[in-house]
Amino acid sequence: MATEGRRALQHELELAVQHCYAVEGRYPPSLRYLERHYGIRTANRRYQVEYRSISKGHAPEIRSNGWKGALGHEKMANCP
């Protein structure tokens, strides 16, 4: 069940990145940008999200993995 949730989040993030590129002609510069402009919600999810922008012309590397912790402590890496 946990794996399904992680996969769904990963898929949602990838779709948002593709949508941003289609609409704006560029990849989103950060995870926060996706959250603010494309309605992606990661703060209350159970998974850590790593977002690494390589360069303007390349799709970012996005990984959703692990748990934030039993008490919901955030360990997200919002790398611009």
N, C-alpha and C positions, 0 to 999 in steps of 0.2 A: 504494500500500500504506500509506504514512504517513497519507494522508487517511482511509482506512478505520479505522485505529487511533484517530485523533483523533475521528472521528464516533462510534465505539463508546464511547469514554470520555465524550463529551458526552452520549450517550444514557443511559449508566449513571448519570451524575450527575443528569440530569433525572428519571429514574425514582426515584432515592433521595430526591430532594426531594419528589416527589409522594407517595411512600410515607410519609415523615415527616409530611407534612401530613395524610394520611388517618389515620394512627395517633395522632398527638399533637394534631391540630387547630391546628398552627402550622408555619410554615416553619422549617427549621434555621437557627440563628443564625450558623453559620460552616461552612466546609469541614471544619475539625477536628472539629466535632460530627458531621458525616456520617461521617467516618473512624472515630470512636470508637464511635458508636451504630448505624451501619448498614453497617459492613464495607467502606466504600469505600476503596480503596487508590490514592493518587495519588503518593506519595513516590518510588516506583520506576518510574514511568511516564516516557515520553520527552517528554511534553508539559507545558507550563506550564498551570496552572489559575488562572484569575482568578475569585474569588467575591466578589460584592458584595451585601450585604443592604441593601435599599432601606428597608423598614420592616416591622414585624411582620405587617402585613396583605397584603403583596405578595410574590410569589415572587422569590427572589434572581436576580440576573443571574449566569450562569455561562458562562465561555468556556474552552475548551481550545484552545490554539494553539501554534504554533512548537515548537521543540525546546528541551530544557533545556541542550543543549550536547553536544559530542562526548564529553566526559569525564564526562557525567552531572552536571554542576554544577547544583544546584537554583536556579531563579530563580522559584519559585512565589510567587504573591501570595495569601496566605491572609488575605484581608481579612475581619474579623469583621463 
